[in-house]
């Protein structure tokens, strides 16, 4: 892969496993220095090992993402230590245990579902973005990527899941409106079904009609983001949504095994949110 990220610094929140770890590895393959955050030091250390095995350098930050002050300190800490912050990937997420094969109706679920999906899956992203933007504006450069989902447009997992992801896409759009004319770009990325350890261990064979055998790798997400970040005209995507599989086709990115992912667009049957 092209080492287009040499000398550039990324922070990936929720980088201890799954999509976040895959993003960190995909960026590292392109030469990015990758900082990752999360609750579990040992898991974060495993991500850093994979980043270094990919030929780059990494740093783990233990952070409780429900705590605004810790999130702000995380962003400030990465910037202070690295001397720059070129890319913030808002990926941290937590969800309640549920039956993905036969999801319960929202009225049969406890109200406590709100906390992980909204406080971590939404508020933490807003807080990190709120802190990162002034640093990026001062530097005259920056890219912020919110990891969202086709659940914005199609029913997926639960009502609250869709609400949290739709709110993230609204954050992307409206932040881009306010940042128009600057060199800071905000976009959303919609992965398809992703082959995380949790998914593979669940025994589920398909989700929302998509076979697990067709799922994307976590690493593909990072490879796509590395290509997007290297685009000199990345601002053309500002405020909009990129679907991982379609962006992979546009930028000529492939899976680690050389395969090409299938777009999940059929799941929601319509256009994605356009750029600002």
ChimeraX commands (.cxc) that place a marker at each C-alpha (Angstrom):
marker #1 position 0.00,0.00,0.00 radius 0.5
marker #1 position 0.98,3.63,-0.51 radius 0.5
marker #1 position 2.61,5.22,2.57 radius 0.5
marker #1 position 0.55,8.39,2.05 radius 0.5
marker #1 position 0.22,8.96,5.79 radius 0.5
marker #1 position 3.92,9.34,6.61 radius 0.5
marker #1 position 4.38,12.08,9.20 radius 0.5
marker #1 position 0.65,12.37,9.87 radius 0.5
marker #1 position -1.09,11.69,13.18 radius 0.5
marker #1 position -4.49,10.11,13.82 radius 0.5
marker #1 position -6.58,9.53,16.93 radius 0.5
marker #1 position -9.01,6.62,16.72 radius 0.5
marker #1 position -11.44,6.50,19.63 radius 0.5
marker #1 position -12.66,3.07,20.62 radius 0.5
marker #1 position -9.55,1.52,19.12 radius 0.5
marker #1 position -9.22,-1.51,21.38 radius 0.5
marker #1 position -11.03,-4.01,19.15 radius 0.5
marker #1 position -13.31,-4.52,16.16 radius 0.5
marker #1 position -13.78,-1.66,13.72 radius 0.5
marker #1 position -11.57,0.70,15.73 radius 0.5
marker #1 position -8.64,-1.70,15.78 radius 0.5
marker #1 position -9.09,-2.37,12.07 radius 0.5
marker #1 position -9.08,1.36,11.31 radius 0.5
marker #1 position -5.87,1.78,13.31 radius 0.5
marker #1 position -4.17,-1.05,11.40 radius 0.5
marker #1 position -5.38,0.18,8.00 radius 0.5
marker #1 position -4.05,3.67,8.73 radius 0.5
marker #1 position -0.77,2.25,9.99 radius 0.5
marker #1 position -0.29,0.38,6.72 radius 0.5
marker #1 position -0.32,3.77,5.02 radius 0.5
marker #1 position 2.29,5.16,7.40 radius 0.5
marker #1 position 0.09,7.03,9.87 radius 0.5
marker #1 position 1.14,7.36,13.50 radius 0.5
marker #1 position -1.97,6.11,15.28 radius 0.5
marker #1 position -3.17,6.94,18.80 radius 0.5
marker #1 position -6.02,4.77,20.09 radius 0.5
marker #1 position -8.29,5.20,23.09 radius 0.5
marker #1 position -10.61,3.02,25.12 radius 0.5
marker #1 position -11.18,1.53,28.57 radius 0.5
marker #1 position -9.11,-1.66,28.35 radius 0.5
marker #1 position -5.35,-1.09,28.50 radius 0.5
marker #1 position -4.46,-4.65,27.49 radius 0.5
marker #1 position -6.69,-4.56,24.43 radius 0.5
marker #1 position -5.32,-1.16,23.46 radius 0.5
marker #1 position -1.80,-2.53,23.82 radius 0.5
marker #1 position -2.73,-5.34,21.42 radius 0.5
marker #1 position -3.88,-2.74,18.89 radius 0.5
marker #1 position -0.60,-0.86,19.24 radius 0.5
marker #1 position 1.27,-4.12,18.61 radius 0.5
marker #1 position -0.68,-4.59,15.39 radius 0.5
marker #1 position -0.03,-0.96,14.39 radius 0.5
marker #1 position 3.70,-1.49,14.90 radius 0.5
marker #1 position 3.59,-4.80,13.02 radius 0.5
marker #1 position 2.09,-2.85,10.11 radius 0.5
marker #1 position 5.22,-0.71,10.06 radius 0.5
marker #1 position 4.14,2.39,11.94 radius 0.5
marker #1 position 4.05,3.67,15.50 radius 0.5
marker #1 position 1.15,3.77,17.95 radius 0.5
marker #1 position 0.18,4.98,21.38 radius 0.5
marker #1 position -2.55,3.75,23.72 radius 0.5
marker #1 position -4.64,6.10,25.86 radius 0.5
marker #1 position -6.98,4.78,28.54 radius 0.5
marker #1 position -10.09,6.95,28.49 radius 0.5
marker #1 position -13.58,6.75,29.96 radius 0.5
marker #1 position -15.54,8.23,27.09 radius 0.5
marker #1 position -18.60,8.98,29.20 radius 0.5
marker #1 position -16.49,11.60,31.00 radius 0.5
marker #1 position -16.33,14.85,29.02 radius 0.5
marker #1 position -13.18,16.03,30.78 radius 0.5
marker #1 position -11.35,12.78,29.99 radius 0.5
marker #1 position -12.33,13.03,26.32 radius 0.5
marker #1 position -11.14,16.63,26.12 radius 0.5
marker #1 position -7.89,15.72,27.90 radius 0.5
marker #1 position -7.42,12.83,25.47 radius 0.5
marker #1 position -7.58,15.10,22.44 radius 0.5
marker #1 position -5.34,17.69,24.08 radius 0.5
marker #1 position -2.89,14.99,25.18 radius 0.5
marker #1 position -2.51,13.50,21.70 radius 0.5
marker #1 position -2.01,16.96,20.20 radius 0.5
marker #1 position 0.53,17.97,22.84 radius 0.5
marker #1 position 2.53,14.74,22.59 radius 0.5
marker #1 position 2.51,14.44,18.79 radius 0.5
marker #1 position 2.64,18.16,18.04 radius 0.5
marker #1 position -0.25,17.80,15.59 radius 0.5
marker #1 position -3.58,16.08,15.00 radius 0.5
marker #1 position -4.41,15.49,11.36 radius 0.5
marker #1 position -7.26,13.00,11.70 radius 0.5
marker #1 position -9.85,12.29,14.38 radius 0.5
marker #1 position -11.87,9.12,13.89 radius 0.5
marker #1 position -14.90,9.12,16.17 radius 0.5
marker #1 position -15.53,5.42,16.50 radius 0.5
marker #1 position -16.03,4.64,20.21 radius 0.5
marker #1 position -19.31,2.84,20.76 radius 0.5
marker #1 position -21.11,0.76,23.34 radius 0.5
marker #1 position -24.42,-1.01,23.06 radius 0.5
marker #1 position -26.63,-3.03,25.37 radius 0.5
marker #1 position -26.78,-6.79,25.01 radius 0.5
marker #1 position -29.58,-7.77,22.68 radius 0.5
marker #1 position -30.76,-10.47,20.29 radius 0.5
marker #1 position -29.67,-9.31,16.85 radius 0.5
marker #1 position -31.43,-12.20,15.14 radius 0.5
marker #1 position -34.80,-11.26,16.69 radius 0.5
marker #1 position -34.49,-7.75,18.16 radius 0.5
marker #1 position -36.90,-6.82,20.93 radius 0.5
marker #1 position -39.26,-3.90,20.38 radius 0.5
marker #1 position -38.11,-0.66,21.95 radius 0.5
marker #1 position -40.97,-0.63,24.44 radius 0.5
marker #1 position -39.85,-4.01,25.74 radius 0.5
marker #1 position -36.32,-2.74,26.30 radius 0.5
marker #1 position -35.13,-0.91,29.44 radius 0.5
marker #1 position -34.74,2.87,29.34 radius 0.5
marker #1 position -31.14,2.33,30.43 radius 0.5
marker #1 position -30.34,1.44,26.79 radius 0.5
marker #1 position -30.12,5.22,26.29 radius 0.5
marker #1 position -26.86,5.68,28.19 radius 0.5
marker #1 position -24.43,3.58,26.13 radius 0.5
marker #1 position -25.94,4.44,22.77 radius 0.5
marker #1 position -26.31,8.16,23.35 radius 0.5
marker #1 position -23.67,9.05,25.95 radius 0.5
marker #1 position -20.87,7.04,24.34 radius 0.5
marker #1 position -22.16,6.53,20.80 radius 0.5
marker #1 position -23.11,10.19,20.33 radius 0.5
marker #1 position -22.06,12.59,23.09 radius 0.5
marker #1 position -18.44,11.38,23.22 radius 0.5
marker #1 position -18.15,12.04,19.48 radius 0.5
marker #1 position -19.51,15.55,19.88 radius 0.5
marker #1 position -17.16,16.31,22.77 radius 0.5
marker #1 position -14.08,15.04,20.89 radius 0.5
marker #1 position -15.07,17.02,17.80 radius 0.5
marker #1 position -15.74,20.13,19.88 radius 0.5
marker #1 position -12.18,19.94,21.27 radius 0.5
marker #1 position -10.40,18.90,18.08 radius 0.5
marker #1 position -11.80,21.55,15.74 radius 0.5
marker #1 position -10.05,24.56,17.38 radius 0.5
marker #1 position -6.73,22.69,17.27 radius 0.5
marker #1 position -7.22,21.84,13.61 radius 0.5
marker #1 position -8.31,25.36,12.71 radius 0.5
marker #1 position -5.18,26.74,14.36 radius 0.5
marker #1 position -3.06,24.28,12.35 radius 0.5
marker #1 position -4.88,25.08,9.10 radius 0.5
marker #1 position -5.69,21.43,8.38 radius 0.5
marker #1 position -7.71,18.51,9.66 radius 0.5
marker #1 position -10.12,15.70,8.90 radius 0.5
marker #1 position -12.80,14.37,11.25 radius 0.5
marker #1 position -14.59,11.13,10.42 radius 0.5
marker #1 position -17.69,9.93,12.25 radius 0.5
marker #1 position -18.23,6.17,11.97 radius 0.5
marker #1 position -21.97,5.86,11.47 radius 0.5
marker #1 position -24.15,3.27,9.79 radius 0.5
marker #1 position -26.79,2.35,7.25 radius 0.5
marker #1 position -28.92,2.26,10.42 radius 0.5
marker #1 position -29.33,5.98,9.77 radius 0.5
marker #1 position -31.66,5.13,6.90 radius 0.5
marker #1 position -32.69,1.50,7.40 radius 0.5
marker #1 position -33.89,-0.29,10.52 radius 0.5
marker #1 position -30.90,-1.98,12.10 radius 0.5
marker #1 position -30.51,-3.49,15.58 radius 0.5
marker #1 position -32.88,-1.16,17.46 radius 0.5
marker #1 position -34.73,2.15,17.42 radius 0.5
marker #1 position -32.15,3.79,19.67 radius 0.5
marker #1 position -29.30,2.51,17.53 radius 0.5
marker #1 position -30.79,4.23,14.50 radius 0.5
marker #1 position -31.43,7.41,16.46 radius 0.5
marker #1 position -27.83,7.62,17.63 radius 0.5
marker #1 position -26.40,7.05,14.15 radius 0.5
marker #1 position -28.80,9.51,12.50 radius 0.5
marker #1 position -27.76,12.14,15.02 radius 0.5
marker #1 position -24.11,11.52,14.13 radius 0.5
marker #1 position -24.83,12.12,10.45 radius 0.5
marker #1 position -26.59,15.35,11.41 radius 0.5
marker #1 position -23.51,16.33,13.41 radius 0.5
marker #1 position -21.39,15.67,10.32 radius 0.5
marker #1 position -23.62,17.74,8.06 radius 0.5
marker #1 position -24.10,20.74,10.32 radius 0.5
marker #1 position -20.49,20.87,11.50 radius 0.5
marker #1 position -19.44,20.94,7.84 radius 0.5
marker #1 position -21.79,23.87,7.22 radius 0.5
marker #1 position -20.17,25.83,10.03 radius 0.5
marker #1 position -16.65,24.83,8.88 radius 0.5
marker #1 position -17.22,25.72,5.23 radius 0.5
marker #1 position -14.40,27.84,3.90 radius 0.5
marker #1 position -11.85,26.38,6.32 radius 0.5
marker #1 position -9.37,23.56,5.81 radius 0.5
marker #1 position -11.11,21.28,8.31 radius 0.5
marker #1 position -13.34,18.62,6.76 radius 0.5
marker #1 position -15.97,16.48,8.51 radius 0.5
marker #1 position -17.46,13.38,6.89 radius 0.5
marker #1 position -19.39,10.25,7.88 radius 0.5
marker #1 position -18.35,6.72,6.95 radius 0.5
marker #1 position -20.87,3.89,6.72 radius 0.5
marker #1 position -19.20,0.48,6.99 radius 0.5
marker #1 position -21.20,-2.46,5.75 radius 0.5
marker #1 position -21.60,-5.53,7.91 radius 0.5
marker #1 position -18.16,-5.95,9.50 radius 0.5
marker #1 position -16.50,-9.22,10.50 radius 0.5
marker #1 position -15.65,-8.32,14.07 radius 0.5
marker #1 position -14.68,-10.91,16.68 radius 0.5
marker #1 position -17.99,-10.28,18.41 radius 0.5
marker #1 position -19.98,-10.94,15.23 radius 0.5
marker #1 position -18.08,-14.12,14.39 radius 0.5
marker #1 position -18.48,-15.42,17.95 radius 0.5
marker #1 position -22.24,-14.76,17.94 radius 0.5
marker #1 position -23.05,-17.63,15.59 radius 0.5
marker #1 position -25.39,-15.36,13.60 radius 0.5
marker #1 position -25.33,-16.18,9.88 radius 0.5
marker #1 position -26.88,-12.96,8.61 radius 0.5
marker #1 position -27.99,-9.55,9.85 radius 0.5
marker #1 position -30.78,-7.62,8.14 radius 0.5
marker #1 position -30.54,-10.05,5.22 radius 0.5
marker #1 position -26.79,-9.57,4.72 radius 0.5
marker #1 position -24.81,-12.85,5.00 radius 0.5
marker #1 position -21.91,-12.75,7.43 radius 0.5
marker #1 position -19.87,-14.38,4.68 radius 0.5
marker #1 position -20.18,-11.12,2.70 radius 0.5
marker #1 position -19.07,-8.96,5.62 radius 0.5
marker #1 position -16.17,-6.53,5.32 radius 0.5
marker #1 position -13.01,-6.72,7.41 radius 0.5
marker #1 position -12.30,-4.08,10.05 radius 0.5
marker #1 position -8.99,-3.35,8.28 radius 0.5
marker #1 position -10.80,-2.29,5.10 radius 0.5
marker #1 position -12.28,0.66,7.00 radius 0.5
marker #1 position -8.80,1.98,7.80 radius 0.5
marker #1 position -7.53,1.41,4.29 radius 0.5
marker #1 position -10.44,3.40,2.90 radius 0.5
marker #1 position -9.92,6.23,5.38 radius 0.5
marker #1 position -6.22,6.39,4.50 radius 0.5
marker #1 position -7.15,6.79,0.82 radius 0.5
marker #1 position -9.80,9.41,1.57 radius 0.5
marker #1 position -7.41,11.41,3.77 radius 0.5
marker #1 position -4.79,11.35,0.99 radius 0.5
marker #1 position -7.25,12.84,-1.51 radius 0.5
marker #1 position -6.13,16.44,-2.17 radius 0.5
marker #1 position -9.78,17.28,-2.81 radius 0.5
marker #1 position -11.14,15.58,0.30 radius 0.5
marker #1 position -13.23,18.69,1.03 radius 0.5
marker #1 position -15.61,17.65,-1.75 radius 0.5
marker #1 position -16.96,15.05,0.68 radius 0.5
marker #1 position -17.53,17.56,3.51 radius 0.5
marker #1 position -20.81,17.03,5.36 radius 0.5
marker #1 position -21.69,13.93,3.39 radius 0.5
marker #1 position -21.64,10.17,3.79 radius 0.5
marker #1 position -19.21,7.73,2.22 radius 0.5
marker #1 position -20.16,4.06,2.09 radius 0.5
marker #1 position -17.03,2.01,2.72 radius 0.5
marker #1 position -17.58,-0.42,-0.16 radius 0.5
marker #1 position -18.31,2.36,-2.65 radius 0.5
marker #1 position -15.40,4.49,-1.48 radius 0.5
marker #1 position -13.17,1.42,-1.80 radius 0.5
marker #1 position -14.22,1.11,-5.43 radius 0.5
marker #1 position -13.69,4.84,-6.08 radius 0.5
marker #1 position -10.21,4.87,-4.54 radius 0.5
marker #1 position -9.10,1.42,-5.72 radius 0.5
marker #1 position -8.88,-0.08,-2.24 radius 0.5
marker #1 position -9.20,-3.81,-1.66 radius 0.5
marker #1 position -9.57,-6.16,1.29 radius 0.5
marker #1 position -6.44,-7.74,2.83 radius 0.5
marker #1 position -7.17,-10.90,0.80 radius 0.5
marker #1 position -7.61,-8.86,-2.38 radius 0.5
marker #1 position -11.40,-9.11,-2.39 radius 0.5
marker #1 position -13.79,-6.27,-3.14 radius 0.5
marker #1 position -16.68,-5.54,-0.77 radius 0.5
marker #1 position -20.32,-5.38,-1.77 radius 0.5
marker #1 position -22.19,-2.12,-1.16 radius 0.5
marker #1 position -25.00,-2.34,1.40 radius 0.5
marker #1 position -26.99,0.33,-0.44 radius 0.5
marker #1 position -29.78,-2.15,-1.19 radius 0.5
marker #1 position -30.51,-2.31,2.53 radius 0.5
marker #1 position -31.94,1.21,2.54 radius 0.5
marker #1 position -32.95,1.66,-1.07 radius 0.5
marker #1 position -32.00,5.26,-1.63 radius 0.5
marker #1 position -29.31,7.90,-1.84 radius 0.5
marker #1 position -26.96,8.71,1.00 radius 0.5
marker #1 position -26.69,12.19,2.45 radius 0.5
marker #1 position -24.89,14.45,-0.07 radius 0.5
marker #1 position -21.97,16.71,0.76 radius 0.5
marker #1 position -22.60,20.30,1.84 radius 0.5
marker link #1:1,2 radius 0.2
marker link #1:2,3 radius 0.2
marker link #1:3,4 radius 0.2
marker link #1:4,5 radius 0.2
marker link #1:5,6 radius 0.2
marker link #1:6,7 radius 0.2
marker link #1:7,8 radius 0.2
marker link #1:8,9 radius 0.2
marker link #1:9,10 radius 0.2
marker link #1:10,11 radius 0.2
marker link #1:11,12 radius 0.2
marker link #1:12,13 radius 0.2
marker link #1:13,14 radius 0.2
marker link #1:14,15 radius 0.2
marker link #1:15,16 radius 0.2
marker link #1:16,17 radius 0.2
marker link #1:17,18 radius 0.2
marker link #1:18,19 radius 0.2
marker link #1:19,20 radius 0.2
marker link #1:20,21 radius 0.2
marker link #1:21,22 radius 0.2
marker link #1:22,23 radius 0.2
marker link #1:23,24 radius 0.2
marker link #1:24,25 radius 0.2
marker link #1:25,26 radius 0.2
marker link #1:26,27 radius 0.2
marker link #1:27,28 radius 0.2
marker link #1:28,29 radius 0.2
marker link #1:29,30 radius 0.2
marker link #1:30,31 radius 0.2
marker link #1:31,32 radius 0.2
marker link #1:32,33 radius 0.2
marker link #1:33,34 radius 0.2
marker link #1:34,35 radius 0.2
marker link #1:35,36 radius 0.2
marker link #1:36,37 radius 0.2
marker link #1:37,38 radius 0.2
marker link #1:38,39 radius 0.2
marker link #1:39,40 radius 0.2
marker link #1:40,41 radius 0.2
marker link #1:41,42 radius 0.2
marker link #1:42,43 radius 0.2
marker link #1:43,44 radius 0.2
marker link #1:44,45 radius 0.2
marker link #1:45,46 radius 0.2
marker link #1:46,47 radius 0.2
marker link #1:47,48 radius 0.2
marker link #1:48,49 radius 0.2
marker link #1:49,50 radius 0.2
marker link #1:50,51 radius 0.2
marker link #1:51,52 radius 0.2
marker link #1:52,53 radius 0.2
marker link #1:53,54 radius 0.2
marker link #1:54,55 radius 0.2
marker link #1:55,56 radius 0.2
marker link #1:56,57 radius 0.2
marker link #1:57,58 radius 0.2
marker link #1:58,59 radius 0.2
marker link #1:59,60 radius 0.2
marker link #1:60,61 radius 0.2
marker link #1:61,62 radius 0.2
marker link #1:62,63 radius 0.2
marker link #1:63,64 radius 0.2
marker link #1:64,65 radius 0.2
marker link #1:65,66 radius 0.2
marker link #1:66,67 radius 0.2
marker link #1:67,68 radius 0.2
marker link #1:68,69 radius 0.2
marker link #1:69,70 radius 0.2
marker link #1:70,71 radius 0.2
marker link #1:71,72 radius 0.2
marker link #1:72,73 radius 0.2
marker link #1:73,74 radius 0.2
marker link #1:74,75 radius 0.2
marker link #1:75,76 radius 0.2
marker link #1:76,77 radius 0.2
marker link #1:77,78 radius 0.2
marker link #1:78,79 radius 0.2
marker link #1:79,80 radius 0.2
marker link #1:80,81 radius 0.2
marker link #1:81,82 radius 0.2
marker link #1:82,83 radius 0.2
marker link #1:83,84 radius 0.2
marker link #1:84,85 radius 0.2
marker link #1:85,86 radius 0.2
marker link #1:86,87 radius 0.2
marker link #1:87,88 radius 0.2
marker link #1:88,89 radius 0.2
marker link #1:89,90 radius 0.2
marker link #1:90,91 radius 0.2
marker link #1:91,92 radius 0.2
marker link #1:92,93 radius 0.2
marker link #1:93,94 radius 0.2
marker link #1:94,95 radius 0.2
marker link #1:95,96 radius 0.2
marker link #1:96,97 radius 0.2
marker link #1:97,98 radius 0.2
marker link #1:98,99 radius 0.2
marker link #1:99,100 radius 0.2
marker link #1:100,101 radius 0.2
marker link #1:101,102 radius 0.2
marker link #1:102,103 radius 0.2
marker link #1:103,104 radius 0.2
marker link #1:104,105 radius 0.2
marker link #1:105,106 radius 0.2
marker link #1:106,107 radius 0.2
marker link #1:107,108 radius 0.2
marker link #1:108,109 radius 0.2
marker link #1:109,110 radius 0.2
marker link #1:110,111 radius 0.2
marker link #1:111,112 radius 0.2
marker link #1:112,113 radius 0.2
marker link #1:113,114 radius 0.2
marker link #1:114,115 radius 0.2
marker link #1:115,116 radius 0.2
marker link #1:116,117 radius 0.2
marker link #1:117,118 radius 0.2
marker link #1:118,119 radius 0.2
marker link #1:119,120 radius 0.2
marker link #1:120,121 radius 0.2
marker link #1:121,122 radius 0.2
marker link #1:122,123 radius 0.2
marker link #1:123,124 radius 0.2
marker link #1:124,125 radius 0.2
marker link #1:125,126 radius 0.2
marker link #1:126,127 radius 0.2
marker link #1:127,128 radius 0.2
marker link #1:128,129 radius 0.2
marker link #1:129,130 radius 0.2
marker link #1:130,131 radius 0.2
marker link #1:131,132 radius 0.2
marker link #1:132,133 radius 0.2
marker link #1:133,134 radius 0.2
marker link #1:134,135 radius 0.2
marker link #1:135,136 radius 0.2
marker link #1:136,137 radius 0.2
marker link #1:137,138 radius 0.2
marker link #1:138,139 radius 0.2
marker link #1:139,140 radius 0.2
marker link #1:140,141 radius 0.2
marker link #1:141,142 radius 0.2
marker link #1:142,143 radius 0.2
marker link #1:143,144 radius 0.2
marker link #1:144,145 radius 0.2
marker link #1:145,146 radius 0.2
marker link #1:146,147 radius 0.2
marker link #1:147,148 radius 0.2
marker link #1:148,149 radius 0.2
marker link #1:149,150 radius 0.2
marker link #1:150,151 radius 0.2
marker link #1:151,152 radius 0.2
marker link #1:152,153 radius 0.2
marker link #1:153,154 radius 0.2
marker link #1:154,155 radius 0.2
marker link #1:155,156 radius 0.2
marker link #1:156,157 radius 0.2
marker link #1:157,158 radius 0.2
marker link #1:158,159 radius 0.2
marker link #1:159,160 radius 0.2
marker link #1:160,161 radius 0.2
marker link #1:161,162 radius 0.2
marker link #1:162,163 radius 0.2
marker link #1:163,164 radius 0.2
marker link #1:164,165 radius 0.2
marker link #1:165,166 radius 0.2
marker link #1:166,167 radius 0.2
marker link #1:167,168 radius 0.2
marker link #1:168,169 radius 0.2
marker link #1:169,170 radius 0.2
marker link #1:170,171 radius 0.2
marker link #1:171,172 radius 0.2
marker link #1:172,173 radius 0.2
marker link #1:173,174 radius 0.2
marker link #1:174,175 radius 0.2
marker link #1:175,176 radius 0.2
marker link #1:176,177 radius 0.2
marker link #1:177,178 radius 0.2
marker link #1:178,179 radius 0.2
marker link #1:179,180 radius 0.2
marker link #1:180,181 radius 0.2
marker link #1:181,182 radius 0.2
marker link #1:182,183 radius 0.2
marker link #1:183,184 radius 0.2
marker link #1:184,185 radius 0.2
marker link #1:185,186 radius 0.2
marker link #1:186,187 radius 0.2
marker link #1:187,188 radius 0.2
marker link #1:188,189 radius 0.2
marker link #1:189,190 radius 0.2
marker link #1:190,191 radius 0.2
marker link #1:191,192 radius 0.2
marker link #1:192,193 radius 0.2
marker link #1:193,194 radius 0.2
marker link #1:194,195 radius 0.2
marker link #1:195,196 radius 0.2
marker link #1:196,197 radius 0.2
marker link #1:197,198 radius 0.2
marker link #1:198,199 radius 0.2
marker link #1:199,200 radius 0.2
marker link #1:200,201 radius 0.2
marker link #1:201,202 radius 0.2
marker link #1:202,203 radius 0.2
marker link #1:203,204 radius 0.2
marker link #1:204,205 radius 0.2
marker link #1:205,206 radius 0.2
marker link #1:206,207 radius 0.2
marker link #1:207,208 radius 0.2
marker link #1:208,209 radius 0.2
marker link #1:209,210 radius 0.2
marker link #1:210,211 radius 0.2
marker link #1:211,212 radius 0.2
marker link #1:212,213 radius 0.2
marker link #1:213,214 radius 0.2
marker link #1:214,215 radius 0.2
marker link #1:215,216 radius 0.2
marker link #1:216,217 radius 0.2
marker link #1:217,218 radius 0.2
marker link #1:218,219 radius 0.2
marker link #1:219,220 radius 0.2
marker link #1:220,221 radius 0.2
marker link #1:221,222 radius 0.2
marker link #1:222,223 radius 0.2
marker link #1:223,224 radius 0.2
marker link #1:224,225 radius 0.2
marker link #1:225,226 radius 0.2
marker link #1:226,227 radius 0.2
marker link #1:227,228 radius 0.2
marker link #1:228,229 radius 0.2
marker link #1:229,230 radius 0.2
marker link #1:230,231 radius 0.2
marker link #1:231,232 radius 0.2
marker link #1:232,233 radius 0.2
marker link #1:233,234 radius 0.2
marker link #1:234,235 radius 0.2
marker link #1:235,236 radius 0.2
marker link #1:236,237 radius 0.2
marker link #1:237,238 radius 0.2
marker link #1:238,239 radius 0.2
marker link #1:239,240 radius 0.2
marker link #1:240,241 radius 0.2
marker link #1:241,242 radius 0.2
marker link #1:242,243 radius 0.2
marker link #1:243,244 radius 0.2
marker link #1:244,245 radius 0.2
marker link #1:245,246 radius 0.2
marker link #1:246,247 radius 0.2
marker link #1:247,248 radius 0.2
marker link #1:248,249 radius 0.2
marker link #1:249,250 radius 0.2
marker link #1:250,251 radius 0.2
marker link #1:251,252 radius 0.2
marker link #1:252,253 radius 0.2
marker link #1:253,254 radius 0.2
marker link #1:254,255 radius 0.2
marker link #1:255,256 radius 0.2
marker link #1:256,257 radius 0.2
marker link #1:257,258 radius 0.2
marker link #1:258,259 radius 0.2
marker link #1:259,260 radius 0.2
marker link #1:260,261 radius 0.2
marker link #1:261,262 radius 0.2
marker link #1:262,263 radius 0.2
marker link #1:263,264 radius 0.2
marker link #1:264,265 radius 0.2
marker link #1:265,266 radius 0.2
marker link #1:266,267 radius 0.2
marker link #1:267,268 radius 0.2
marker link #1:268,269 radius 0.2
marker link #1:269,270 radius 0.2
marker link #1:270,271 radius 0.2
marker link #1:271,272 radius 0.2
marker link #1:272,273 radius 0.2
marker link #1:273,274 radius 0.2
marker link #1:274,275 radius 0.2
marker link #1:275,276 radius 0.2
view
